[in-house]
Amino acid sequence: MTRRDPPTIALLATHGAAASVLYGMYDLFNSAGRDWPAMIGQPPGTSVFRPVVVARDTAPLPVINGIVVTPEVAMRDLPSPDFICIPDLAVYPSDIALRNHDEEAAWLRACHARGSVIAAACTGALLLADTGLLDGNDATTHWAYCEAMAARHPRVKVHPQRVVVTAGQDQRLVMGGGGSSWQDLALYLIARVAGIECAMQTARVFLIDWHQNGQQPFASLARSRTSSDAVISQCQVWIAEHYDTPAPVAGMLQASGLAERTFTRRFQQATGLSPIEYVHTLRLEEAKQQLESADAPVEAIAQSVGYEDAAYFSRLFKRKVGLSPAQYRRRFGGMRRMLQDVTQTSQRNPSP
């Protein structure tokens, strides 16, 4: 029987790429199938992928944070890799228009037409969207960029809460949400090629924990657009100090001096949220901070941020954040306490 070569997975390097994601994927794909046997006392296995770093050419390429990447293959010399991974790109949510990526977009379209599976990590999905391949399809990207992506690409169905999304014919378009969800994306591709057990073994080698609750627990809910409306800006300042009052929307309305319908319309235009949605975002962000840093009962926290009905608060929190208040406290309160303990210990015992 002829031994089949492992599929090629091209990791696309651009000026905006993060080397940590680029080479993190490189290591993960090389490890899959190879390192687990050695961890349990057997001879190393064979990598299930052949990763290569690809770019416009093979000249040293400065990426973000001043790191220089040396591509292995030029795009023109790799016309149809089995898989392509686009790492995250350095761009801010207020300006997601990618510049000087026309060659990469054309190469991605051509490879996809020849059968390549294209995966994008985090903001790499913005480049994938710019190819037009996501039009009419489901997609995701980092939670902070979903609104801007949906506005720039109205034909793309953006899912902010999901960590991994597959789309297109034969599910040949794959996206991982934000931050370290590139690891989830890589595990998905490993499972797709070599099976779930291989993916689980790779996760054990690297101590990877799947983001099973999606992106919502990590997202900042208070992400309204900067307002150029002076009256609404004044209302935002007022509500930031009075969000826990019994009638916050009525208070903003009074502070605005506008008719109710005019106020509601201008507030929505200025912030992207209705007045009551805006109040909820402020209250829930404050509740998240209290759950992380204090041991007060959930009922007391609910009341402190303006909710007399603790059950309603808990349902709203779960719907918006993706975890119940108790689950959120266990996950992020534990993380905060661990970091505080480690920091305090290091301060008490400085290195000689």
Secondary structure as GFF3:
##gff-version 3
##sequence-region A 1 352
A	DSSP	beta_strand	8	12	.	.	.	ID=ss1
A	DSSP	alpha_helix	19	31	.	.	.	ID=ss2
A	DSSP	alpha_helix	35	39	.	.	.	ID=ss3
A	DSSP	beta_strand	50	55	.	.	.	ID=ss4
A	DSSP	beta_strand	61	62	.	.	.	ID=ss5
A	DSSP	three_ten_helix	64	66	.	.	.	ID=ss6
A	DSSP	beta_strand	68	69	.	.	.	ID=ss7
A	DSSP	beta_strand	73	74	.	.	.	ID=ss8
A	DSSP	three_ten_helix	75	77	.	.	.	ID=ss9
A	DSSP	beta_strand	83	86	.	.	.	ID=ss10
A	DSSP	alpha_helix	102	113	.	.	.	ID=ss11
A	DSSP	beta_strand	117	121	.	.	.	ID=ss12
A	DSSP	alpha_helix	124	130	.	.	.	ID=ss13
A	DSSP	beta_strand	138	139	.	.	.	ID=ss14
A	DSSP	three_ten_helix	143	145	.	.	.	ID=ss15
A	DSSP	alpha_helix	146	152	.	.	.	ID=ss16
A	DSSP	beta_strand	157	158	.	.	.	ID=ss17
A	DSSP	beta_strand	164	167	.	.	.	ID=ss18
A	DSSP	three_ten_helix	169	171	.	.	.	ID=ss19
A	DSSP	beta_strand	173	176	.	.	.	ID=ss20
A	DSSP	three_ten_helix	179	181	.	.	.	ID=ss21
A	DSSP	alpha_helix	182	194	.	.	.	ID=ss22
A	DSSP	alpha_helix	196	206	.	.	.	ID=ss23
A	DSSP	three_ten_helix	216	218	.	.	.	ID=ss24
A	DSSP	alpha_helix	230	242	.	.	.	ID=ss25
A	DSSP	alpha_helix	248	256	.	.	.	ID=ss26
A	DSSP	alpha_helix	260	271	.	.	.	ID=ss27
A	DSSP	alpha_helix	275	293	.	.	.	ID=ss28
A	DSSP	alpha_helix	298	304	.	.	.	ID=ss29
A	DSSP	alpha_helix	310	321	.	.	.	ID=ss30
A	DSSP	alpha_helix	325	328	.	.	.	ID=ss31
A	DSSP	pi_helix	329	333	.	.	.	ID=ss32
A	DSSP	alpha_helix	334	348	.	.	.	ID=ss33
###
